[in-house]
């Protein structure tokens, strides 16, 4: 009887931890999506300060979530934890392209406004691509 009760309690605890991790991952992904949407919005209205502020916020959160291999691994279901390296790679791609955007805003390479805008927009699409690639490989089973 005591073994059965203990086993039931452990099973309930395991299920609650798994569902909390899944919720945490989902809520974090929704937050990243919201922050990336804000970056896009500020690009569309040509708000350089807004782009800088929103891309820094997005980059910090993306690095905190995706760049920490052990933390991210705990959020994945057991059958997908081996795919954690995809998230780490996405974090690296995001970090690189955020730097391209910040360099363009700060005119680090003394380029024309048009060139800087185009480089920033291409970097933004690479960030989106990293997100889609990670989702396709981790979330889906292709």
Biotite code that builds the C-alpha atoms (Angstrom):
import biotite.structure as struc

atoms = struc.array([
    struc.Atom([0.000, 0.000, 0.000], chain_id="A", res_id=1, res_name="UNK", atom_name="CA", element="C"),
    struc.Atom([2.757, 2.462, 0.978], chain_id="A", res_id=2, res_name="UNK", atom_name="CA", element="C"),
    struc.Atom([4.729, 1.588, -2.166], chain_id="A", res_id=3, res_name="UNK", atom_name="CA", element="C"),
    struc.Atom([1.679, 2.202, -4.343], chain_id="A", res_id=4, res_name="UNK", atom_name="CA", element="C"),
    struc.Atom([1.030, 5.555, -2.670], chain_id="A", res_id=5, res_name="UNK", atom_name="CA", element="C"),
    struc.Atom([4.689, 6.557, -3.038], chain_id="A", res_id=6, res_name="UNK", atom_name="CA", element="C"),
    struc.Atom([4.715, 5.499, -6.700], chain_id="A", res_id=7, res_name="UNK", atom_name="CA", element="C"),
    struc.Atom([1.535, 7.492, -7.383], chain_id="A", res_id=8, res_name="UNK", atom_name="CA", element="C"),
    struc.Atom([3.002, 10.550, -5.674], chain_id="A", res_id=9, res_name="UNK", atom_name="CA", element="C"),
    struc.Atom([6.248, 10.329, -7.637], chain_id="A", res_id=10, res_name="UNK", atom_name="CA", element="C"),
    struc.Atom([4.334, 9.920, -10.901], chain_id="A", res_id=11, res_name="UNK", atom_name="CA", element="C"),
    struc.Atom([2.216, 12.987, -10.136], chain_id="A", res_id=12, res_name="UNK", atom_name="CA", element="C"),
    struc.Atom([5.328, 14.986, -9.282], chain_id="A", res_id=13, res_name="UNK", atom_name="CA", element="C"),
    struc.Atom([7.062, 13.917, -12.495], chain_id="A", res_id=14, res_name="UNK", atom_name="CA", element="C"),
    struc.Atom([4.051, 14.858, -14.602], chain_id="A", res_id=15, res_name="UNK", atom_name="CA", element="C"),
    struc.Atom([3.727, 18.267, -12.949], chain_id="A", res_id=16, res_name="UNK", atom_name="CA", element="C"),
    struc.Atom([7.430, 19.041, -13.467], chain_id="A", res_id=17, res_name="UNK", atom_name="CA", element="C"),
    struc.Atom([7.186, 17.990, -17.129], chain_id="A", res_id=18, res_name="UNK", atom_name="CA", element="C"),
    struc.Atom([4.104, 20.130, -17.727], chain_id="A", res_id=19, res_name="UNK", atom_name="CA", element="C"),
    struc.Atom([5.686, 23.124, -15.945], chain_id="A", res_id=20, res_name="UNK", atom_name="CA", element="C"),
    struc.Atom([8.783, 22.835, -18.138], chain_id="A", res_id=21, res_name="UNK", atom_name="CA", element="C"),
    struc.Atom([6.605, 22.670, -21.252], chain_id="A", res_id=22, res_name="UNK", atom_name="CA", element="C"),
    struc.Atom([4.653, 25.707, -20.091], chain_id="A", res_id=23, res_name="UNK", atom_name="CA", element="C"),
    struc.Atom([7.865, 27.549, -19.363], chain_id="A", res_id=24, res_name="UNK", atom_name="CA", element="C"),
    struc.Atom([9.173, 26.780, -22.857], chain_id="A", res_id=25, res_name="UNK", atom_name="CA", element="C"),
    struc.Atom([5.900, 27.846, -24.472], chain_id="A", res_id=26, res_name="UNK", atom_name="CA", element="C"),
    struc.Atom([5.709, 31.074, -22.491], chain_id="A", res_id=27, res_name="UNK", atom_name="CA", element="C"),
    struc.Atom([9.345, 31.867, -23.296], chain_id="A", res_id=28, res_name="UNK", atom_name="CA", element="C"),
    struc.Atom([8.779, 31.234, -27.001], chain_id="A", res_id=29, res_name="UNK", atom_name="CA", element="C"),
    struc.Atom([5.712, 33.483, -26.950], chain_id="A", res_id=30, res_name="UNK", atom_name="CA", element="C"),
    struc.Atom([7.767, 36.212, -25.289], chain_id="A", res_id=31, res_name="UNK", atom_name="CA", element="C"),
    struc.Atom([10.564, 35.865, -27.882], chain_id="A", res_id=32, res_name="UNK", atom_name="CA", element="C"),
    struc.Atom([7.960, 36.054, -30.640], chain_id="A", res_id=33, res_name="UNK", atom_name="CA", element="C"),
    struc.Atom([6.510, 39.214, -29.137], chain_id="A", res_id=34, res_name="UNK", atom_name="CA", element="C"),
    struc.Atom([9.950, 40.806, -28.822], chain_id="A", res_id=35, res_name="UNK", atom_name="CA", element="C"),
    struc.Atom([10.888, 39.865, -32.385], chain_id="A", res_id=36, res_name="UNK", atom_name="CA", element="C"),
    struc.Atom([7.604, 41.343, -33.600], chain_id="A", res_id=37, res_name="UNK", atom_name="CA", element="C"),
    struc.Atom([8.532, 44.585, -31.846], chain_id="A", res_id=38, res_name="UNK", atom_name="CA", element="C"),
    struc.Atom([11.878, 44.590, -33.666], chain_id="A", res_id=39, res_name="UNK", atom_name="CA", element="C"),
    struc.Atom([10.037, 44.179, -36.966], chain_id="A", res_id=40, res_name="UNK", atom_name="CA", element="C"),
    struc.Atom([7.576, 46.937, -36.091], chain_id="A", res_id=41, res_name="UNK", atom_name="CA", element="C"),
    struc.Atom([10.369, 49.391, -35.297], chain_id="A", res_id=42, res_name="UNK", atom_name="CA", element="C"),
    struc.Atom([12.117, 48.492, -38.554], chain_id="A", res_id=43, res_name="UNK", atom_name="CA", element="C"),
    struc.Atom([8.919, 49.186, -40.468], chain_id="A", res_id=44, res_name="UNK", atom_name="CA", element="C"),
    struc.Atom([8.526, 52.672, -39.003], chain_id="A", res_id=45, res_name="UNK", atom_name="CA", element="C"),
    struc.Atom([12.267, 53.455, -39.360], chain_id="A", res_id=46, res_name="UNK", atom_name="CA", element="C"),
    struc.Atom([12.717, 54.003, -35.630], chain_id="A", res_id=47, res_name="UNK", atom_name="CA", element="C"),
    struc.Atom([16.453, 53.464, -35.108], chain_id="A", res_id=48, res_name="UNK", atom_name="CA", element="C"),
    struc.Atom([16.310, 53.909, -31.340], chain_id="A", res_id=49, res_name="UNK", atom_name="CA", element="C"),
    struc.Atom([13.335, 51.574, -31.191], chain_id="A", res_id=50, res_name="UNK", atom_name="CA", element="C"),
    struc.Atom([15.210, 48.961, -33.237], chain_id="A", res_id=51, res_name="UNK", atom_name="CA", element="C"),
    struc.Atom([18.225, 49.241, -30.962], chain_id="A", res_id=52, res_name="UNK", atom_name="CA", element="C"),
    struc.Atom([16.183, 48.998, -27.773], chain_id="A", res_id=53, res_name="UNK", atom_name="CA", element="C"),
    struc.Atom([13.991, 46.134, -28.980], chain_id="A", res_id=54, res_name="UNK", atom_name="CA", element="C"),
    struc.Atom([16.831, 44.108, -30.566], chain_id="A", res_id=55, res_name="UNK", atom_name="CA", element="C"),
    struc.Atom([18.885, 44.334, -27.362], chain_id="A", res_id=56, res_name="UNK", atom_name="CA", element="C"),
    struc.Atom([15.913, 43.152, -25.304], chain_id="A", res_id=57, res_name="UNK", atom_name="CA", element="C"),
    struc.Atom([15.243, 40.286, -27.727], chain_id="A", res_id=58, res_name="UNK", atom_name="CA", element="C"),
    struc.Atom([18.930, 39.314, -27.886], chain_id="A", res_id=59, res_name="UNK", atom_name="CA", element="C"),
    struc.Atom([19.285, 39.152, -24.110], chain_id="A", res_id=60, res_name="UNK", atom_name="CA", element="C"),
    struc.Atom([16.229, 36.972, -23.703], chain_id="A", res_id=61, res_name="UNK", atom_name="CA", element="C"),
    struc.Atom([17.195, 34.726, -26.649], chain_id="A", res_id=62, res_name="UNK", atom_name="CA", element="C"),
    struc.Atom([20.684, 34.219, -25.243], chain_id="A", res_id=63, res_name="UNK", atom_name="CA", element="C"),
    struc.Atom([19.385, 33.558, -21.725], chain_id="A", res_id=64, res_name="UNK", atom_name="CA", element="C"),
    struc.Atom([16.957, 30.946, -23.018], chain_id="A", res_id=65, res_name="UNK", atom_name="CA", element="C"),
    struc.Atom([18.591, 29.351, -26.048], chain_id="A", res_id=66, res_name="UNK", atom_name="CA", element="C"),
    struc.Atom([22.243, 29.868, -25.248], chain_id="A", res_id=67, res_name="UNK", atom_name="CA", element="C"),
    struc.Atom([22.123, 27.948, -21.969], chain_id="A", res_id=68, res_name="UNK", atom_name="CA", element="C"),
    struc.Atom([22.323, 24.332, -23.066], chain_id="A", res_id=69, res_name="UNK", atom_name="CA", element="C"),
    struc.Atom([21.555, 22.754, -19.697], chain_id="A", res_id=70, res_name="UNK", atom_name="CA", element="C"),
    struc.Atom([18.666, 25.105, -18.905], chain_id="A", res_id=71, res_name="UNK", atom_name="CA", element="C"),
    struc.Atom([17.083, 24.639, -22.322], chain_id="A", res_id=72, res_name="UNK", atom_name="CA", element="C"),
    struc.Atom([17.516, 20.867, -22.187], chain_id="A", res_id=73, res_name="UNK", atom_name="CA", element="C"),
    struc.Atom([15.339, 20.704, -19.070], chain_id="A", res_id=74, res_name="UNK", atom_name="CA", element="C"),
    struc.Atom([12.502, 22.410, -20.977], chain_id="A", res_id=75, res_name="UNK", atom_name="CA", element="C"),
    struc.Atom([12.466, 19.851, -23.783], chain_id="A", res_id=76, res_name="UNK", atom_name="CA", element="C"),
    struc.Atom([10.555, 16.589, -23.576], chain_id="A", res_id=77, res_name="UNK", atom_name="CA", element="C"),
    struc.Atom([12.791, 13.603, -22.767], chain_id="A", res_id=78, res_name="UNK", atom_name="CA", element="C"),
    struc.Atom([12.503, 12.253, -26.316], chain_id="A", res_id=79, res_name="UNK", atom_name="CA", element="C"),
    struc.Atom([13.822, 15.525, -27.802], chain_id="A", res_id=80, res_name="UNK", atom_name="CA", element="C"),
    struc.Atom([16.542, 16.560, -25.376], chain_id="A", res_id=81, res_name="UNK", atom_name="CA", element="C"),
    struc.Atom([19.218, 15.413, -27.811], chain_id="A", res_id=82, res_name="UNK", atom_name="CA", element="C"),
    struc.Atom([18.144, 18.289, -30.084], chain_id="A", res_id=83, res_name="UNK", atom_name="CA", element="C"),
    struc.Atom([19.276, 20.941, -27.590], chain_id="A", res_id=84, res_name="UNK", atom_name="CA", element="C"),
    struc.Atom([22.273, 21.818, -29.795], chain_id="A", res_id=85, res_name="UNK", atom_name="CA", element="C"),
    struc.Atom([19.878, 23.246, -32.379], chain_id="A", res_id=86, res_name="UNK", atom_name="CA", element="C"),
    struc.Atom([18.770, 25.866, -29.845], chain_id="A", res_id=87, res_name="UNK", atom_name="CA", element="C"),
    struc.Atom([22.372, 26.708, -28.971], chain_id="A", res_id=88, res_name="UNK", atom_name="CA", element="C"),
    struc.Atom([23.183, 27.123, -32.671], chain_id="A", res_id=89, res_name="UNK", atom_name="CA", element="C"),
    struc.Atom([20.132, 29.370, -33.098], chain_id="A", res_id=90, res_name="UNK", atom_name="CA", element="C"),
    struc.Atom([21.376, 31.509, -30.186], chain_id="A", res_id=91, res_name="UNK", atom_name="CA", element="C"),
    struc.Atom([24.756, 31.901, -31.896], chain_id="A", res_id=92, res_name="UNK", atom_name="CA", element="C"),
    struc.Atom([23.162, 32.873, -35.220], chain_id="A", res_id=93, res_name="UNK", atom_name="CA", element="C"),
    struc.Atom([20.922, 35.374, -33.417], chain_id="A", res_id=94, res_name="UNK", atom_name="CA", element="C"),
    struc.Atom([23.851, 36.869, -31.518], chain_id="A", res_id=95, res_name="UNK", atom_name="CA", element="C"),
    struc.Atom([25.904, 37.308, -34.706], chain_id="A", res_id=96, res_name="UNK", atom_name="CA", element="C"),
    struc.Atom([23.079, 38.972, -36.600], chain_id="A", res_id=97, res_name="UNK", atom_name="CA", element="C"),
    struc.Atom([22.110, 41.214, -33.693], chain_id="A", res_id=98, res_name="UNK", atom_name="CA", element="C"),
    struc.Atom([25.683, 42.505, -33.788], chain_id="A", res_id=99, res_name="UNK", atom_name="CA", element="C"),
    struc.Atom([25.307, 43.250, -37.514], chain_id="A", res_id=100, res_name="UNK", atom_name="CA", element="C"),
    struc.Atom([22.171, 45.274, -36.762], chain_id="A", res_id=101, res_name="UNK", atom_name="CA", element="C"),
    struc.Atom([23.849, 47.172, -33.920], chain_id="A", res_id=102, res_name="UNK", atom_name="CA", element="C"),
    struc.Atom([26.913, 47.889, -36.085], chain_id="A", res_id=103, res_name="UNK", atom_name="CA", element="C"),
    struc.Atom([24.625, 49.299, -38.772], chain_id="A", res_id=104, res_name="UNK", atom_name="CA", element="C"),
    struc.Atom([22.779, 51.499, -36.284], chain_id="A", res_id=105, res_name="UNK", atom_name="CA", element="C"),
    struc.Atom([26.086, 52.807, -34.926], chain_id="A", res_id=106, res_name="UNK", atom_name="CA", element="C"),
    struc.Atom([27.473, 53.172, -38.477], chain_id="A", res_id=107, res_name="UNK", atom_name="CA", element="C"),
    struc.Atom([30.571, 51.248, -37.447], chain_id="A", res_id=108, res_name="UNK", atom_name="CA", element="C"),
    struc.Atom([31.760, 50.778, -41.030], chain_id="A", res_id=109, res_name="UNK", atom_name="CA", element="C"),
    struc.Atom([30.873, 54.256, -42.327], chain_id="A", res_id=110, res_name="UNK", atom_name="CA", element="C"),
    struc.Atom([28.354, 52.957, -44.861], chain_id="A", res_id=111, res_name="UNK", atom_name="CA", element="C"),
    struc.Atom([25.509, 54.786, -46.541], chain_id="A", res_id=112, res_name="UNK", atom_name="CA", element="C"),
    struc.Atom([22.107, 54.749, -44.880], chain_id="A", res_id=113, res_name="UNK", atom_name="CA", element="C"),
    struc.Atom([20.710, 52.533, -47.616], chain_id="A", res_id=114, res_name="UNK", atom_name="CA", element="C"),
    struc.Atom([23.468, 49.924, -47.225], chain_id="A", res_id=115, res_name="UNK", atom_name="CA", element="C"),
    struc.Atom([23.095, 49.906, -43.452], chain_id="A", res_id=116, res_name="UNK", atom_name="CA", element="C"),
    struc.Atom([19.309, 49.466, -43.707], chain_id="A", res_id=117, res_name="UNK", atom_name="CA", element="C"),
    struc.Atom([19.696, 46.611, -46.196], chain_id="A", res_id=118, res_name="UNK", atom_name="CA", element="C"),
    struc.Atom([22.351, 44.870, -44.077], chain_id="A", res_id=119, res_name="UNK", atom_name="CA", element="C"),
    struc.Atom([20.160, 45.229, -40.997], chain_id="A", res_id=120, res_name="UNK", atom_name="CA", element="C"),
    struc.Atom([17.113, 43.870, -42.773], chain_id="A", res_id=121, res_name="UNK", atom_name="CA", element="C"),
    struc.Atom([19.045, 40.886, -44.111], chain_id="A", res_id=122, res_name="UNK", atom_name="CA", element="C"),
    struc.Atom([20.387, 40.218, -40.609], chain_id="A", res_id=123, res_name="UNK", atom_name="CA", element="C"),
    struc.Atom([16.815, 40.348, -39.289], chain_id="A", res_id=124, res_name="UNK", atom_name="CA", element="C"),
    struc.Atom([15.728, 37.730, -41.837], chain_id="A", res_id=125, res_name="UNK", atom_name="CA", element="C"),
    struc.Atom([18.625, 35.499, -40.746], chain_id="A", res_id=126, res_name="UNK", atom_name="CA", element="C"),
    struc.Atom([17.353, 35.801, -37.171], chain_id="A", res_id=127, res_name="UNK", atom_name="CA", element="C"),
    struc.Atom([13.895, 34.748, -38.330], chain_id="A", res_id=128, res_name="UNK", atom_name="CA", element="C"),
    struc.Atom([15.468, 31.894, -40.281], chain_id="A", res_id=129, res_name="UNK", atom_name="CA", element="C"),
    struc.Atom([17.324, 30.675, -37.191], chain_id="A", res_id=130, res_name="UNK", atom_name="CA", element="C"),
    struc.Atom([14.037, 30.657, -35.276], chain_id="A", res_id=131, res_name="UNK", atom_name="CA", element="C"),
    struc.Atom([12.201, 28.755, -38.010], chain_id="A", res_id=132, res_name="UNK", atom_name="CA", element="C"),
    struc.Atom([15.027, 26.244, -38.427], chain_id="A", res_id=133, res_name="UNK", atom_name="CA", element="C"),
    struc.Atom([15.134, 25.517, -34.705], chain_id="A", res_id=134, res_name="UNK", atom_name="CA", element="C"),
    struc.Atom([11.364, 25.102, -34.577], chain_id="A", res_id=135, res_name="UNK", atom_name="CA", element="C"),
    struc.Atom([11.357, 22.807, -37.583], chain_id="A", res_id=136, res_name="UNK", atom_name="CA", element="C"),
    struc.Atom([14.098, 20.576, -36.187], chain_id="A", res_id=137, res_name="UNK", atom_name="CA", element="C"),
    struc.Atom([13.162, 20.552, -32.513], chain_id="A", res_id=138, res_name="UNK", atom_name="CA", element="C"),
    struc.Atom([9.398, 20.852, -32.461], chain_id="A", res_id=139, res_name="UNK", atom_name="CA", element="C"),
    struc.Atom([8.568, 18.847, -35.567], chain_id="A", res_id=140, res_name="UNK", atom_name="CA", element="C"),
    struc.Atom([9.808, 15.414, -36.531], chain_id="A", res_id=141, res_name="UNK", atom_name="CA", element="C"),
    struc.Atom([10.890, 15.775, -40.150], chain_id="A", res_id=142, res_name="UNK", atom_name="CA", element="C"),
])
